[in-house]
Amino acid sequence: MALTPSVTLFAYTPNPERVVATAMRQSRYKGNVKEIDLSEEDIKRLINLALNLRHMSVFEHISFSFAIEGISRACSHQFVRHRFFSFTQQSQRYVKFDQPLFITPPTVLNSLEALKIYNNLMDEILDTYKKLLSIGVPEEDARFVLPNATETKIVATANARELMHFFKLRMDKHAQWEIRKLADLMFEHVSAVAPNIFNKDNIKYFE
Ligand SMILES: Cc1cc2nc3c(=O)[nH]c(=O)nc-3n(C[C@H](O)[C@H](O)[C@H](O)COP(=O)(O)OP(=O)(O)OC[C@H]3O[C@@H](n4cnc5c(N)ncnc54)[C@H](O)[C@@H]3O)c2cc1C
């Protein structure tokens, strides 16, 4: 079966929407943040106000950490261009891959001819990688033969403002299929825990 991106949201700021709304309220409130007591209705209203006014700093107070696997090195290379994320990627120097996994693009999967050519090359690469290791070449050098298709695992953390920017660019139809799939999955996770911020109607505000 073909490998596809898999995303786990394994940590995030508790009560994320309340944190954002409290910051928004503080910006217009004379007193102390500890006196701010918001209803669910207030939270929704303050989030909408922040988005409408492009008062974007309030979204920087909450962050989300994702464990991602089943993506190619081509995809992770696109992902790590987003500079306000923090990343930790599985090392090809320290991890010995007895059987590195390769991602297969749908256009290849959907053509028997393309799939045969593709798999032949992946088998040859795998064979070469293992041969180099077996004659004493260290992992950090043997990995030079591994392709963009090689599967990787990466932990990524970002605040909500950076996530909005990432979603704006990478859920767009111009983004490549793999990072678009990744962005869609990440969006599903954050919209489950912060639905007043991350919903499809709000994408027009993301910048
Ligand atoms: C469809 C598509 C095609 C692409 N094709 C290519 C390609 O062919 N080649 C290629 O190299 N890249 C390509 N990219 C990557 C793109 O150029 C960006 O590097 C990537 O999308 C990260 O975007 P960003 O810099 O806006 O985001 P982030 O790094 O997340 O930054 C967020 C925002 O912070 C601000 N910012 C961050 N750093 C600076 C800075 N140093 N100076 C000023 N403002 C800053 C900007 O407003 C930026 O939008 C492509 C991206 C997309 C979506």
Ligand as a Chemical Component Dictionary entry (heavy atoms), coordinates in Angstrom:
data_LIG
# 
_chem_comp.id                   LIG 
_chem_comp.type                 NON-POLYMER 
_chem_comp.pdbx_formal_charge   0 
_chem_comp.three_letter_code    LIG 
# 
loop_
_chem_comp_atom.comp_id 
_chem_comp_atom.atom_id 
_chem_comp_atom.alt_atom_id 
_chem_comp_atom.type_symbol 
_chem_comp_atom.charge 
_chem_comp_atom.model_Cartn_x 
_chem_comp_atom.model_Cartn_y 
_chem_comp_atom.model_Cartn_z 
_chem_comp_atom.pdbx_ordinal 
LIG C1  C1  C 0 3.372  27.307 -4.914 1  
LIG C2  C2  C 0 4.764  27.562 -4.384 2  
LIG C3  C3  C 0 5.863  27.399 -5.207 3  
LIG C4  C4  C 0 7.152  27.632 -4.719 4  
LIG N1  N1  N 0 8.227  27.467 -5.552 5  
LIG C5  C5  C 0 9.469  27.724 -5.094 6  
LIG C6  C6  C 0 10.608 27.603 -5.947 7  
LIG O1  O1  O 0 10.493 27.272 -7.112 8  
LIG N2  N2  N 0 11.836 27.865 -5.435 9  
LIG C7  C7  C 0 12.005 28.266 -4.126 10 
LIG O2  O2  O 0 13.148 28.512 -3.722 11 
LIG N3  N3  N 0 10.951 28.375 -3.316 12 
LIG C8  C8  C 0 9.699  28.116 -3.745 13 
LIG N4  N4  N 0 8.634  28.238 -2.900 14 
LIG C9  C9  C 0 8.880  28.557 -1.492 15 
LIG C10 C10 C 0 8.596  30.043 -1.171 16 
LIG O3  O3  O 0 9.451  30.894 -1.906 17 
LIG C11 C11 C 0 8.788  30.303 0.345  18 
LIG O4  O4  O 0 10.145 30.065 0.700  19 
LIG C12 C12 C 0 7.922  29.403 1.189  20 
LIG O5  O5  O 0 6.617  29.309 0.680  21 
LIG C13 C13 C 0 7.858  29.979 2.612  22 
LIG O6  O6  O 0 7.058  31.138 2.549  23 
LIG P1  P1  P 0 7.338  32.449 3.380  24 
LIG O7  O7  O 0 8.736  32.921 3.195  25 
LIG O8  O8  O 0 6.225  33.416 3.055  26 
LIG O9  O9  O 0 7.040  31.876 4.827  27 
LIG P2  P2  P 0 7.761  31.953 6.242  28 
LIG O10 O10 O 0 9.193  31.606 6.171  29 
LIG O11 O11 O 0 6.878  31.085 7.054  30 
LIG O12 O12 O 0 7.651  33.453 6.668  31 
LIG C14 C14 C 0 6.394  34.034 7.031  32 
LIG C15 C15 C 0 6.404  35.489 6.616  33 
LIG O13 O13 O 0 7.355  36.212 7.412  34 
LIG C16 C16 C 0 7.943  37.254 6.644  35 
LIG N5  N5  N 0 9.393  37.003 6.536  36 
LIG C17 C17 C 0 10.064 35.897 6.986  37 
LIG N6  N6  N 0 11.378 36.040 6.767  38 
LIG C18 C18 C 0 11.541 37.228 6.164  39 
LIG C19 C19 C 0 12.669 37.931 5.674  40 
LIG N7  N7  N 0 13.912 37.441 5.734  41 
LIG N8  N8  N 0 12.484 39.129 5.117  42 
LIG C20 C20 C 0 11.251 39.682 5.040  43 
LIG N9  N9  N 0 10.124 39.066 5.451  44 
LIG C21 C21 C 0 10.269 37.856 6.018  45 
LIG C22 C22 C 0 7.267  37.217 5.259  46 
LIG O14 O14 O 0 6.158  38.084 5.288  47 
LIG C23 C23 C 0 6.791  35.781 5.168  48 
LIG O15 O15 O 0 5.693  35.621 4.279  49 
LIG C24 C24 C 0 7.343  28.019 -3.368 50 
LIG C25 C25 C 0 6.223  28.165 -2.538 51 
LIG C26 C26 C 0 4.942  27.939 -3.021 52 
LIG C27 C27 C 0 3.760  28.090 -2.091 53 
# 
loop_
_chem_comp_bond.comp_id 
_chem_comp_bond.atom_id_1 
_chem_comp_bond.atom_id_2 
_chem_comp_bond.value_order 
_chem_comp_bond.pdbx_ordinal 
LIG C1  C2  SING 1  
LIG C2  C3  SING 2  
LIG C2  C26 DOUB 3  
LIG C3  C4  DOUB 4  
LIG C4  N1  SING 5  
LIG C4  C24 SING 6  
LIG N1  C5  DOUB 7  
LIG C5  C6  SING 8  
LIG C5  C8  SING 9  
LIG C6  O1  DOUB 10 
LIG C6  N2  SING 11 
LIG N2  C7  SING 12 
LIG C7  O2  DOUB 13 
LIG C7  N3  SING 14 
LIG N3  C8  DOUB 15 
LIG C8  N4  SING 16 
LIG N4  C9  SING 17 
LIG N4  C24 SING 18 
LIG C9  C10 SING 19 
LIG C10 O3  SING 20 
LIG C10 C11 SING 21 
LIG C11 O4  SING 22 
LIG C11 C12 SING 23 
LIG C12 O5  SING 24 
LIG C12 C13 SING 25 
LIG C13 O6  SING 26 
LIG O6  P1  SING 27 
LIG P1  O7  DOUB 28 
LIG P1  O8  SING 29 
LIG P1  O9  SING 30 
LIG O9  P2  SING 31 
LIG P2  O10 DOUB 32 
LIG P2  O11 SING 33 
LIG P2  O12 SING 34 
LIG O12 C14 SING 35 
LIG C14 C15 SING 36 
LIG C15 O13 SING 37 
LIG C15 C23 SING 38 
LIG O13 C16 SING 39 
LIG C16 N5  SING 40 
LIG C16 C22 SING 41 
LIG N5  C17 SING 42 
LIG N5  C21 SING 43 
LIG C17 N6  DOUB 44 
LIG N6  C18 SING 45 
LIG C18 C19 SING 46 
LIG C18 C21 DOUB 47 
LIG C19 N7  SING 48 
LIG C19 N8  DOUB 49 
LIG N8  C20 SING 50 
LIG C20 N9  DOUB 51 
LIG N9  C21 SING 52 
LIG C22 O14 SING 53 
LIG C22 C23 SING 54 
LIG C23 O15 SING 55 
LIG C24 C25 DOUB 56 
LIG C25 C26 SING 57 
LIG C26 C27 SING 58 
# 
